[in-house]
């Protein structure tokens, strides 16, 4: 009797402990989802303010272009506001938003912003977390192009990362400028974009993804390496 009593109590304890762990696991997942939703839904208010002002000025010069820019801005807003509803989007969808963002930025920067884009073939349908590349481009303009009197070239290069066994995407966004010998952590604090990306990468992939800044020949490059949701690369 003693044996069966102890066994019964032990089984009851094991069941309760397993149930508690499941509740804890579900709670952590919900907290993680809430954090991701908050981070992916963030839009830069300065960009919205500048975009609206630039479109207002453009109305007097080119009404047709102003209408196109209103459409571009609405697409960016729709994408940003809906980004927390989708964990993954196609690379093609993300780059369409980037191109809309560049079009709006060129109203303000004109010839000071020269945008170059290179995407390796076969990556259009690769699935990535939304707003990652858009935030890198935004950061490059705000903390690179904007601080160069003559502007410069903003380059986006996307390819397969061949340095690891697991299939990953390599995203490079570069702009003119210097890090001024500041550590990476200090440099990240200058903009919401890089901090946002780093937090989301940690929540999504742990140590399986990375973002780093490096300076070379008068240019700053943000290098993002992350797993992608596809079996094709």
C-alpha positions as CSV (number, residue, x, y, z in Angstrom):
1,X,0.0,0.0,0.0
2,X,2.8,2.4,0.9
3,X,4.5,1.7,-2.5
4,X,1.3,2.4,-4.4
5,X,0.6,5.5,-2.4
6,X,4.0,6.9,-3.1
7,X,3.8,5.9,-6.7
8,X,0.4,7.7,-7.1
9,X,1.7,10.8,-5.4
10,X,4.8,10.8,-7.6
11,X,2.7,10.4,-10.8
12,X,0.4,13.2,-9.7
13,X,3.4,15.5,-9.1
14,X,4.9,14.6,-12.4
15,X,1.6,15.4,-14.2
16,X,1.2,18.8,-12.3
17,X,4.9,19.7,-13.1
18,X,4.4,18.9,-16.8
19,X,1.2,21.0,-16.9
20,X,3.0,23.9,-15.2
21,X,5.9,23.7,-17.6
22,X,3.4,23.7,-20.6
23,X,1.7,26.8,-19.2
24,X,5.1,28.5,-18.8
25,X,6.1,27.5,-22.3
26,X,2.8,29.0,-23.7
27,X,3.2,32.2,-21.7
28,X,6.8,32.6,-23.0
29,X,5.6,32.1,-26.6
30,X,2.8,34.7,-26.1
31,X,5.3,37.2,-24.6
32,X,7.7,36.5,-27.5
33,X,4.9,37.1,-30.1
34,X,3.9,40.3,-28.3
35,X,7.5,41.6,-28.4
36,X,7.8,40.7,-32.1
37,X,4.5,42.4,-32.9
38,X,5.6,45.6,-31.1
39,X,9.0,45.7,-32.8
40,X,7.8,44.8,-36.3
41,X,4.9,47.4,-36.1
42,X,7.2,50.3,-35.4
43,X,7.3,53.1,-38.0
44,X,9.6,56.1,-37.8
45,X,7.4,59.2,-37.2
46,X,10.1,61.4,-38.6
47,X,9.9,59.6,-42.0
48,X,6.1,60.0,-42.0
49,X,6.4,63.7,-41.2
50,X,9.0,64.4,-43.8
51,X,7.2,62.3,-46.4
52,X,4.0,64.3,-46.0
53,X,5.8,67.6,-46.2
54,X,7.8,66.5,-49.2
55,X,4.6,65.4,-51.0
56,X,2.9,68.7,-50.1
57,X,5.8,70.6,-51.7
58,X,5.7,68.4,-54.8
59,X,2.0,69.1,-55.4
60,X,2.9,72.6,-56.7
61,X,5.6,71.3,-59.0
62,X,4.3,68.0,-60.4
63,X,0.8,66.9,-59.5
64,X,1.1,63.5,-61.3
65,X,4.3,62.7,-59.3
66,X,2.7,63.8,-56.1
67,X,-0.2,61.4,-56.7
68,X,2.3,58.6,-57.3
69,X,4.2,59.5,-54.1
70,X,0.9,59.5,-52.1
71,X,0.4,55.9,-53.4
72,X,3.9,55.0,-52.4
73,X,3.5,56.4,-48.9
74,X,0.1,54.6,-48.5
75,X,1.8,51.3,-49.5
76,X,4.6,51.8,-47.0
77,X,2.0,52.6,-44.2
78,X,-0.1,49.5,-45.1
79,X,3.0,47.3,-45.1
80,X,4.2,48.6,-41.8
81,X,0.9,48.4,-40.1
82,X,0.2,44.9,-41.3
83,X,3.8,43.6,-40.7
84,X,2.9,42.4,-37.2
85,X,0.2,40.1,-38.7
86,X,2.7,38.2,-40.8
87,X,5.8,36.5,-39.5
88,X,7.2,36.0,-42.9
89,X,7.0,37.9,-46.2
90,X,8.6,37.4,-49.6
91,X,11.8,39.2,-50.4
92,X,10.1,40.6,-53.4
93,X,7.4,42.2,-51.2
94,X,10.0,43.7,-48.9
95,X,12.0,45.2,-51.8
96,X,8.9,46.8,-53.2
97,X,8.5,48.7,-50.0
98,X,12.2,49.6,-50.0
99,X,11.8,51.0,-53.5
100,X,8.8,53.0,-52.5
101,X,10.8,54.3,-49.5
102,X,13.7,55.3,-51.8
103,X,11.3,57.1,-54.2
104,X,9.9,59.2,-51.4
105,X,13.4,59.9,-50.0
106,X,14.6,61.1,-53.4
107,X,12.0,63.9,-53.3
108,X,14.0,65.4,-50.4
109,X,17.5,64.4,-51.3
110,X,17.2,64.6,-55.1
111,X,20.7,64.0,-56.7
112,X,22.3,63.5,-53.3
113,X,20.8,60.0,-53.1
114,X,22.0,57.5,-55.7
115,X,20.4,54.1,-55.1
116,X,21.9,50.9,-56.4
117,X,20.4,47.5,-55.9
118,X,21.7,44.0,-56.7
119,X,19.7,40.8,-55.8
120,X,21.1,37.4,-56.8
121,X,18.8,35.4,-59.1
122,X,16.3,33.0,-57.6
123,X,15.7,34.9,-54.3
124,X,12.5,36.8,-55.1
125,X,10.2,34.3,-53.3
126,X,12.5,33.7,-50.3
127,X,10.6,34.3,-47.1
128,X,12.1,36.7,-44.5
129,X,10.8,38.6,-41.5
130,X,9.1,41.9,-42.6
131,X,10.7,45.4,-42.2
132,X,14.2,44.1,-41.8
133,X,15.7,45.4,-45.0
134,X,13.5,48.5,-45.0
135,X,14.8,49.5,-41.6
136,X,18.4,49.0,-42.7
137,X,17.8,51.3,-45.7
138,X,16.1,53.9,-43.5
139,X,19.0,53.8,-41.1
140,X,21.6,54.2,-43.9
141,X,19.8,57.3,-45.2
142,X,19.2,58.9,-41.8
143,X,22.7,58.3,-40.5
144,X,24.7,58.2,-43.7
145,X,23.3,60.1,-46.7
146,X,21.8,62.8,-44.5
147,X,25.1,63.6,-42.9
148,X,27.0,63.9,-46.2
149,X,26.9,67.4,-47.7
150,X,27.2,66.0,-51.2
151,X,25.2,62.8,-50.5
152,X,26.4,59.6,-52.1
153,X,25.6,56.1,-53.2
154,X,23.4,53.8,-51.1
155,X,23.9,50.1,-52.1
156,X,21.8,47.1,-51.3
157,X,23.2,43.7,-52.1
158,X,21.4,40.5,-51.3
159,X,22.8,37.0,-51.9
160,X,23.0,33.5,-50.5
161,X,25.4,33.2,-47.6
162,X,27.9,30.4,-48.6
163,X,30.0,30.6,-45.4
164,X,27.8,28.3,-43.4
165,X,26.3,24.9,-43.9
166,X,22.8,26.1,-43.1
167,X,21.0,28.0,-45.8
168,X,21.0,31.7,-45.0
169,X,20.5,35.1,-46.6
170,X,23.2,37.7,-46.7
171,X,22.1,41.3,-46.9
172,X,24.5,44.2,-47.2
173,X,23.4,47.8,-47.0
174,X,26.2,50.4,-47.4
175,X,26.4,54.1,-47.4
176,X,29.1,56.8,-47.3
177,X,30.4,57.8,-43.8
178,X,32.6,56.7,-40.9
179,X,32.0,55.0,-37.6
180,X,34.4,57.6,-36.0
181,X,36.1,54.8,-34.0
182,X,32.9,54.2,-32.0
183,X,32.2,50.7,-30.7
184,X,29.3,48.8,-32.4
185,X,27.0,49.2,-29.4
186,X,27.5,53.0,-29.3
187,X,26.9,53.2,-33.0
188,X,23.7,51.1,-32.8
189,X,22.3,53.5,-30.3
190,X,22.1,56.3,-32.9
191,X,19.1,54.7,-34.5
192,X,16.0,52.8,-33.7
193,X,16.5,50.6,-36.9
194,X,19.5,48.6,-35.8
195,X,18.3,48.1,-32.3
196,X,15.0,47.0,-33.6
197,X,16.6,44.5,-36.0
198,X,18.9,43.1,-33.4
199,X,16.1,42.5,-30.9
200,X,13.9,40.8,-33.5
201,X,16.8,38.6,-34.7
202,X,17.4,37.5,-31.1
203,X,13.8,36.6,-30.6
204,X,13.4,34.8,-33.9
205,X,16.7,33.0,-34.4
206,X,18.7,33.3,-31.1
207,X,22.4,33.1,-32.1
208,X,21.7,31.7,-35.6
209,X,21.5,35.2,-37.1
210,X,23.7,38.3,-36.8
211,X,24.0,42.0,-37.7
212,X,27.2,43.9,-37.8
213,X,28.6,47.3,-38.9
214,X,31.9,47.7,-40.5
215,X,33.8,50.7,-42.1
216,X,35.9,50.3,-45.2
217,X,37.3,52.9,-47.5
218,X,35.0,55.7,-46.4
219,X,31.9,53.6,-46.4
220,X,29.8,52.0,-43.7
221,X,28.3,48.6,-44.4
222,X,25.5,46.9,-42.3
223,X,25.8,43.2,-42.8
224,X,22.8,41.1,-41.9
225,X,22.9,37.3,-42.1
226,X,19.8,35.3,-41.2
227,X,18.1,32.0,-41.9
228,X,15.2,32.1,-44.4
229,X,12.0,30.1,-44.6
230,X,12.6,28.1,-47.8
231,X,14.1,24.8,-48.9
232,X,15.3,26.2,-52.2
233,X,18.5,27.9,-51.2
